[in-house]
Amino acid sequence: MADVFEEVEEQLRSDRYKTLFRKAGPLVAGLLVIALLVALGLWGFDAQRTAAAGRSSETYNTAMEAVGKGDKAAAEKGFAEVAKSGPPVYKSLALMQQAALRLGDKKTKEAVALLDQAAKVAPSPLIGDSAQLKAALLLLDTAPFAEVEKRLAPLAEDKRPYRPLAREALALAKLNAGKINEAKADLSALELGLDTPEDVRVRAQAVAALIQAGTAGEVAKVAKAAAALPPAPPMPMLPPGMVPQGAPQSQAPQSAGAPS
């Protein structure tokens, strides 16, 4: 008798499973179709993004070649195209290149505006801070101290990629503003800092020596030289999300105004 009840119970359980499957089957199939569509969509998006990066790389490099040939019109056209529709890393570097062209035409205000845009769209602090630092250096000798300090102070914080350069520029800004003692303290900290690159340390010592000798006025020439804005190096195509070779990779460029 127990076997009969077990058989009946098993049959009922089987019927419930069949009923459940008939009801849930279409839902499961629908979910599988949605999952497949999502997977295909992600694959298509990634393929599209890779293709866009390839086009931007080609256009960017062509524009760089135009710069080398002195064809500013072609260079501006190429950089403008990348800055408008390229992936963030290419867009940011293209805007920085446009800034370099503007600076070559003595259009400092436009160059600063382009560098600010480059910083906003940059995919990483390594590139974004480079653009911000260059903009601050261009304003170092002309803008009010409060504006320059506002730009440089965040870049001088711990763990920022160009911290020593930002601290150096901030010391020069304080010197230009007549804050001699504060500037001397900053320069001393740079001289003693364990994270200070050797070229920055040497410049800090030189400026401190000028102050000590009572010829701090000569520092204005240093500040102007530091505001030079050389073109950023060309960039080969890499998969999206990777920092291109030639993008800023060091916190100790060779000149105070050129984080490379």
Buried (B, 14 or more C-beta within 10 A) or exposed (E): EEEEEEEEEEEEEEEEEEEEEEEEEEEEEEEEEEEEEEEEEEEEEEEEBEEBBBBBBEBBBBBBBBBEEEBEEBBBBBBBBBBEEBBBBBBBBBBBBBBBBBBEEEBBEBBBBBBBBBBBBBBBBBBBBBBBBBBBBBBBBEBEBEEBBEBBEEBBEEEBBBBBBBBBBBBBBBBBBEBEEBBBEBBBBBBEBEEBBEBBBEBBBEBBEBBEEEEBEEBBEBBBEBBBBBBBEBBEBBEBEEBBEBBBEEBBBEBBBBBB
